[in-house]
Amino acid sequence: MKQAYCNYRFRILVILTAILTWAGSGNVLATEVHTWTDENGTVHFSDAPSASGDSRVINIEGAYMPGTTGAYSTGENSQPAPAGAGGEESEDSPQSVAQQRREQFAKDRDEKRKAKAETDRMCGRHRQRLEQMEPARRVMYVDEQGEQVRMDDDQRMGLIAESKEFLASNCE
């Protein structure tokens, strides 16, 4: 008897849960989306209009059904799709804040990559200088007139110290 009562309560609980889930899913099934951009350039999407009243309605009924071409319905209740929504972006339309950020990140990444390549190149040159000058007592070089001249020891030690300092502060 007690087990039958527990089964009965369990069935009632399952039915109530199903009813509440179904009743609360009304907003999830909504086909109207409001979009607006705030003063910081952030784009918002919601099922309710913005407090300032400057939102635009996007009707998304059937937007993700097979055979549709874009994310926005072309029904008579919907607003036109924003620029670039279908993958195409006109040349005269301003870039979104997110696109500007992506381009800035890419630019910064390229600059860092170039700076790293230059630092690596300079590290190689300083290592090569040390390999040539440290073991040798006599270092010969060609001056501006094209003559071969011996570098004095003070110059050699100064260049060695400069290379060691550069390598210590900039290279691994």
N, C-alpha and C positions, 0 to 999 in steps of 0.2 A: 504494500500500500504506500509506504513512504517513498519507494523508488518511483512509482507511478506519479506521485505528487511532484517529485523532483524533475521528472521528464516533462511534465506539464508546464512547470515553471520555466524550464529551459526553452521549451517551444515558444512560450509567450515572450520570453526575453529576446529570442532570435527574431520573432515577428516585429516586436517593437523597435529593435535595432534597424531592421530593414526599412520600416516605415520612416523612422527619423532620418536615416541616410537618404532615402528617396526625397523626403520633404526638404532637406537641407541642400540638395544638389541643384536646386533651381538656379542659383547664381552661376554654377559651373556650366550649365547648359545654355547660358545666355549667348546670344549671337551678336550682341551690340557691344563694341569696345570704344571707350573714349580715350583719346590721346591728346596730349598737350606738352608744350615745352616750357619749363620754368625759366626764371631770370638767369640761372646759372648755365643754361643750355642743356639741362638734363631732360630727356624725353620720358614721359610717364605714360603708362597704359593702365586703364582701370575699367571696371564695369559701371562706375559712377562718374558723372561729369566733375570737372575740377571746381574748386571753390570759387575761383576767379571767373568762371564762366567762359573761358576762352578755349574750351576743348572742342575737338572735332570728333564726329562719330564715324567709326569704321564698322561696316556690317561684314562680319566674317562667316556668315552662313555658307557652308559648303567650301570654305577656303582650302581645306586640306583633303578634300575628296579626290580620288583618282580622276585624272583628266582635267583638273583645273590648272591654269597656267601661272597664276600669281597667288600671293598670300591675301590679296584683297578682292572682295567680290565686286562685280561691276553692276550690281543691282541699282535700282533707282533711289534707294534710301541711303546708299553709301556715298561718301565723299571720294574725290579722286585720290588715287594712290600717291603717296609722297614720292618725290624724285628719288630715283635709285632703288625703289622697292622691288622692281622686277629684275634687278641685276644691271640695268642700264642706267647710266648717270649722264645727264646732259652737261655739256661743257660750261654753260653759264650758271648752273645751279651751285649755290655755295656748299662747301663740304660740311659734313656734320662734325660736331665736336669730337666724337669718337674717331672719325677718320683722320681728323687733324692730329689727334694724339697718336694714332698708329703711325702716321707719317713722321711725326716728330721722334717717336721711339726708334723708327727705322733709321732716321738721319743720325740720331745720337749713337746708335749701334754701329753704323758705318764709320762715324768719326772715331769712336773708340777703337774699332778694328784697325783703322789707318794709323792711329797713334800707337797702338801696340806693335804694328808692323814696323813703324819707324823706330820705336824703342828697341825692338829685337835687332834691327839692322845696325843701330848704333852700338848695342851690346856686342854684336859680332865684330865690329870694327875695333872696339876697345880691347876685346879679347885677343884679336889678331895683333894689335899693337904691343900688348904685353908679351905675347909669345915671341915677337921679334926683338923687343928691346931688353927684356929682363936678362936673358942669358948672355947677350952680346955686350962686350965692353966697347966695341967700336960699332957705331951705327952710322952708316953713310946714307946721304940723301942727295937729291938733285935740287939745286936752288933755282931761283927765277931766271938766271942767266944760262941755265942748262949745264952748269958745272957740278961735278960730284964733290960734295963737301962732307967732312966728318963732323958729326954732332958732338958738341962738348958734353961732358958728364952732367953738368947742372941742367942743361936742357933735357937730356935723356931722363934724369931722375924726376924732373918736373912733369914730363909727359907720362912717366910710369905712375907717379902719384895721382895725376889727373885721371888716368884710366882706372886705377884701383878705386878711386873715390866714386867715379861714375858707375862702375860695376856694383859697388857696395850699395849705392842708393837706388839704382834703377833696374838692376838685373837680378835674376834668381840665382 
